[in-house]
Amino acid sequence: MNVLVIGAGSIGSTVVKECQGLERVENCYVLDHHDARIKELQDKYDKVRPVNDLECVLQKVELAVESASQEAVKEYGKKVLDAGADLVIMSIGALVDEQLRDALYSAAKNSRIYLPTGALCGLDAVYSASEAGVTKVTLTTRKPPKSLNMDVEETTVVFQGPAREAVKKFPKNVNVAAVLSLASAGFDNTEIKLICDPNIDQNIHEINFKGPAGELIGTSKNLPSPDNPGTSYLAALSAASTVRKICSNVWIGV
């Protein structure tokens, strides 16, 4: 199979590395505004190919991985699906836009959309429990000042409210809020609390879920990506493991 990676930052680079090791992947096309990033990946991995003609590449790939931005989801998502390729979306916050979400879902007639768990733990259990309904679901996220580009000396609540508002106000920091919302109670009924904490050097996410199936509590303490302190390493690994799963005959955790 041929894979297209949109965005060659820390997450995209991790996906490219994964593709290099997967026997089933023949070519890994990389699309990024920074040519130097693509060149660096070409020097490391012999499966990497630059994208010179996107329309031509879309006719060759079976899977595309968006790992760039919400704007990239809007620009490339429907093109990928219209070409019949499957699409992995990492900038899941883009789907708070209902018009865009409906357009992508409708375009996936002969393909699939994958929304990885990202930096969260326990999302598979939340998704399963939501089959019986949701009484309440909350996400409390703690981040060090560097991750939020803030300079504070005391623990500060940056935001508290519904996921719909959180995703719009912090598009680069709360993709976890978006995927939790889609897996459970929706953007308006998922409560988000974002905290800037100068006493930590990790991104900490705590899920609290209540419903007819029971109560679920999950906490993940994520180390930053070696390539980008603003990205959780687990998020990058989640993208890579999703590609591995798609290429595998055995799926674990579904």
N, C-alpha and C positions, 0 to 999 in steps of 0.2 A: 504494500500500500504506500501511497505518497501522502505526506503530511505537510500542511501549511501552518507556520507559526507566525502570528501577527503580534509583533512586539518582541524585541530581543533584549529586554531588561533582565532582572534577576529571575523572574518566573519563566519567561520565554527561554532563557539560556538553560535553565534546569530541564525544561521540556525537550530542548534540542539534544542535550546530553542523554536523556532517556531514549530518545528516538535513535540515537547513534548505537545504542546497545540492544535495540529490539530487532531481531532477525526479520520480522515481517515488514518493517519499514524500509523502503528502498531509497526514497529521496525525502529530504526534509527542506522544504522551501521556507525561506525566512524573509519577512517583510518588515522593514523598520526605516524610520526617517533618517537614522544615523548609519551611514554606510560603513563607518569604522566598526560598529558593533557586528555587522554581518561579516566583515572581513576577518574579524577576530574569531568568530565562530567557524568560518571556513578554514582557518589555519589549524583549528583544533579537531574538527570533525569532517571526515570526507563525504558524509551524506548531505552536507549543507549546500543548498543552491540559492542564489539570490533571485528575487522576483523582478524580472525585467518587463514582463507583460502579465498583469494580474488576470485578465480574462483567460489567457491561454493556460495559466497555472491552475485556475479554478476548474478547468476541464480535465486536469490530470489528478487532482487530489481527492481522496476519499474522506479526509478529516482535516478540519482547520481548528487551531487553538488560538483564541483571542487572549492575549496577556498584556495588553497595552493600556487601555483606558475606556471609559464609558463612551467617549467620542468614537473610538474604534469599533465598538459594538454597533453604533448607529451607522457608521460609514460602510462597514464590511459585512455585518451579520447577515442581512437579507441577501446580499450578493452570493455569499457562500451557500446558503440554503437553497436559493433559486437554482444554483448550479448542481444541486443534488448531493452536496457533501454534508457530512455531519459537522456539528459546531460545538466546541467546548467554550463556554463563556466564563472568564475569571472576573471580569468587571461587572459582577452581577447587579450592582447598584443601578446600572442602566435600565434594568427591567422595572424600576419604579414607575417609569413612563409607560402607562397602560397602552397607549397607541403603538409604541414601539414593540412592547411585549406581544400584543395581539398580532402585529404584522409578522414578527418572527415566528410565533407559534403557527400562524396560518401558512407561512412559507415552508415549514418543516413537514411537507406532505410526504415526501419520499426520502426523508432524512431524519436525524435525531438531534436534539439539543441536550447537551450535558452541562449540568450546573454542579461543579465539585463542592465538597464541603469546606474547602479553603482552610482557614485557621481554627475552625471549630472542632470540638469533639462531641460525639453523641448525636450528630444530626440524623443519622440513619434511624436511631431509636425514636427521636422526636417525630420524624416523618411517619414512622409506623404507628406511633401512639396517636397521631393526629387523625388517623382513619376513624377513630371512635369519637373524635371531637376535641375541642380545646377549651378549657376553662380560663387559663391564663398562661401567658408565656412572656418572659422577660430576659433581656440580655444586658449584663453589666460588663462593660469593657474598660479596663485600666491600661493606659499607655504612658510611657515615659515622655517627658517634654519634647525630646528630639523627634519622636514619631509624629507629633502634632505640630511641630514647628512653633512651640511655645516656650516661654521663659518664665517659669513660676517656681516659687520656693516652697509653697504649701500645696497639699492635695486639693485639687479644684474640680468641681463638677462642671464640665464644659457644656453638657447637653443632657436633658432628660425629657423624653416625650416619645411619640410614636415613631416607628421605623421610617415611615414615609418622609418625615421632616429630617430625621438624622441622615438619611442617605443623600438628600438634596444639599444639606449644609456641609457634610463631610464626605464628599464623593470618593476620596482616596483612602479613607480610613474605616469605613463601616460596610464593606462588602459582606462581612459576616452577618450584619443586620438584615441585609437583603435576602441572603440565602436562607436564613432562619425564618424570615417572614413567609417566603414562598413555600417552605416546608411545613409551616404550621398555621398561624392565624391570619396571615396577610399583613400588608404594610401598615394598615390603620390600627390593628389590634395587637401588634407586637410592640412591647414597651422597651425602649432603649435608654440606658444610662451610660454616658461616656465620661470617663474621669481621667484627668491628667495628673499623674502621680510622680513627683520627682524622686521618690524613694525606691523606684523599681527600674530595672533595665530590661524588662520583658513586656510583651503584650499579653495581658491576662483577660480571658473571656470566660464568663460564667453564665451558663444557661439555667433557667428555672422554668420548668414546664409542669402544668397541672391539667388533668383532663380525666375523663371516665376510665382511661386505661391505667391511671396512676400518676405518680409524681416522678419527674426526672430532674436530676441536678448534675451538671457536668462542668468541670473547670479545666481549661487548657492554659498552660503557662508557656508561651512560645518564645523561643530565642529568635533574634533577627536573622535575616538572610545574610550570609557571608558577603554578598555582593551589594546589598542595599539595606541599611538599618531601618528603613521605613517599611520593609516588607517582612512578614513573618516567614521563617524558613518553612514552617509547616504548610503555608499556603502554596509555596513553590512546589513542595513535594506532593501536595494534593493534586496539582495539575499534572505532574509527571506520572503519578500512580493512576490517574484517570486514563491517560493515554495507554499505559501498560494494560489496564483492565480492558479497554476497548480492543486491544490487539490480542487478548487472551481468550481462551475457551473456557476458563474457570473464573467466575466472579465471586469475590468474597465480600460480605457485608452488604448484600442487597436482598 
